[in-house]
Amino acid sequence: MKKQRPVNLELNTIKFPPSAISSILHRITGVAMFFALLFVIWAWAVSVSSPEGFEQVQGLMAGVLGKVVAIGTLSALTYHILGGLRHMVMDMGYWEELESGNLSAKAIIALWIILTIVLGVVLW
């Protein structure tokens, strides 16, 4: 039996709903936090190894790269927490309908952008 189904190979024409974007962002931020944790562990290890190591990490975190890493890590953590809370509410039976699910996804993404901007201003 030969199955006939449409094949769309043009990925730029696919429109994802906000709930799908929210779910994908939740997974991406989880992976980003894993890699950020590697940096944090390295920074802790170097900073407690000696006074010179502490100064090295302090200098790195005071620079542009350190601030970008800190803001990026906090941004990923912020979204992951917001997305996790959204999923917990959905597990309780709310926001499961198409309209409310998409609305909650848009709200979480908007809140994440606002909080990331606020964190960036505070940390810079």
Secondary structure per residue as TSV (DSSP state, phi and psi in degrees):
chain	resnum	aa	ss	phi	psi
A	1	M	-	360.0	124.6
A	2	K	-	-96.9	123.2
A	3	K	-	-90.4	127.3
A	4	Q	-	-101.4	116.8
A	5	R	-	-141.6	151.3
A	6	P	-	-69.9	143.8
A	7	V	-	-124.2	121.1
A	8	N	-	-113.4	105.8
A	9	L	-	-93.7	-3.8
A	10	E	-	-91.2	94.4
A	11	L	G	-66.6	-24.3
A	12	N	G	-75.4	-6.7
A	13	T	G	-96.6	-8.5
A	14	I	-	-78.6	129.0
A	15	K	-	-105.9	113.9
A	16	F	-	-85.9	139.0
A	17	P	-	-71.5	159.5
A	18	P	H	-56.0	-33.9
A	19	S	H	-66.2	-35.1
A	20	A	H	-70.3	-40.9
A	21	I	H	-62.7	-41.4
A	22	S	H	-62.4	-42.6
A	23	S	H	-65.6	-42.7
A	24	I	H	-64.7	-42.6
A	25	L	H	-62.8	-35.6
A	26	H	H	-63.0	-41.4
A	27	R	H	-69.7	-42.0
A	28	I	H	-62.9	-43.5
A	29	T	H	-68.2	-29.8
A	30	G	H	-64.1	-43.8
A	31	V	H	-66.6	-41.0
A	32	A	H	-62.0	-39.4
A	33	M	H	-67.3	-32.9
A	34	F	H	-60.8	-48.3
A	35	F	H	-69.6	-33.6
A	36	A	H	-65.3	-35.3
A	37	L	H	-63.2	-33.6
A	38	L	H	-61.9	-42.6
A	39	F	H	-64.7	-43.0
A	40	V	H	-62.7	-43.8
A	41	I	H	-62.7	-42.3
A	42	W	H	-61.9	-45.2
A	43	A	H	-63.7	-40.7
A	44	W	H	-62.8	-45.2
A	45	A	H	-62.2	-44.6
A	46	V	H	-68.8	-40.2
A	47	S	H	-69.3	-28.4
A	48	V	H	-93.9	-4.0
A	49	S	H	-74.7	-34.0
A	50	S	-	-167.6	164.4
A	51	P	H	-61.3	-34.8
A	52	E	H	-67.2	-39.2
A	53	G	H	-63.4	-39.7
A	54	F	H	-62.0	-43.9
A	55	E	H	-65.3	-35.6
A	56	Q	H	-63.7	-47.3
A	57	V	H	-67.5	-39.2
A	58	Q	H	-62.6	-42.1
A	59	G	H	-65.4	-40.0
A	60	L	H	-63.9	-43.0
A	61	M	H	-72.9	-22.3
A	62	A	H	-80.1	-18.1
A	63	G	S	-82.1	178.7
A	64	V	H	-63.4	-44.6
A	65	L	H	-60.5	-43.4
A	66	G	H	-63.6	-39.7
A	67	K	H	-69.0	-39.3
A	68	V	H	-64.1	-42.9
A	69	V	H	-63.8	-42.9
A	70	A	H	-64.8	-45.4
A	71	I	H	-66.1	-42.5
A	72	G	H	-62.9	-41.8
A	73	T	H	-65.2	-45.5
A	74	L	H	-67.2	-33.3
A	75	S	H	-65.9	-44.7
A	76	A	H	-63.2	-42.3
A	77	L	H	-63.8	-41.5
A	78	T	H	-60.9	-49.2
A	79	Y	H	-65.2	-40.6
A	80	H	H	-63.1	-39.0
A	81	I	H	-67.0	-47.1
A	82	L	H	-61.4	-44.4
A	83	G	H	-64.9	-38.0
A	84	G	H	-64.8	-40.6
A	85	L	H	-64.2	-40.2
A	86	R	H	-61.0	-44.1
A	87	H	H	-65.2	-36.2
A	88	M	H	-64.6	-41.2
A	89	V	H	-63.5	-40.4
A	90	M	H	-65.3	-36.2
A	91	D	H	-64.9	-24.9
A	92	M	T	-83.6	-1.3
A	93	G	T	103.2	5.2
A	94	Y	-	-104.1	159.8
A	95	W	S	57.0	30.2
A	96	E	-	-91.1	-17.7
A	97	E	S	-74.9	159.1
A	98	L	H	-57.9	-49.2
A	99	E	H	-66.5	-48.3
A	100	S	H	-70.5	-32.2
A	101	G	H	-65.6	-43.5
A	102	N	H	-68.4	-37.2
A	103	L	H	-65.9	-42.5
A	104	S	H	-66.3	-35.5
A	105	A	H	-65.3	-43.1
A	106	K	H	-63.3	-40.2
A	107	A	H	-64.9	-41.9
A	108	I	H	-65.4	-42.9
A	109	I	H	-65.6	-42.1
A	110	A	H	-64.4	-44.6
A	111	L	H	-62.7	-38.7
A	112	W	H	-62.6	-43.7
A	113	I	H	-63.7	-44.4
A	114	I	H	-62.0	-47.4
A	115	L	H	-65.0	-35.5
A	116	T	H	-66.0	-40.7
A	117	I	H	-63.7	-43.8
A	118	V	H	-61.9	-45.4
A	119	L	H	-61.5	-40.3
A	120	G	H	-63.5	-40.9
A	121	V	H	-67.0	-42.3
A	122	V	H	-66.5	-42.7
A	123	L	H	-80.7	-24.5
A	124	W	-	-77.2	360.0
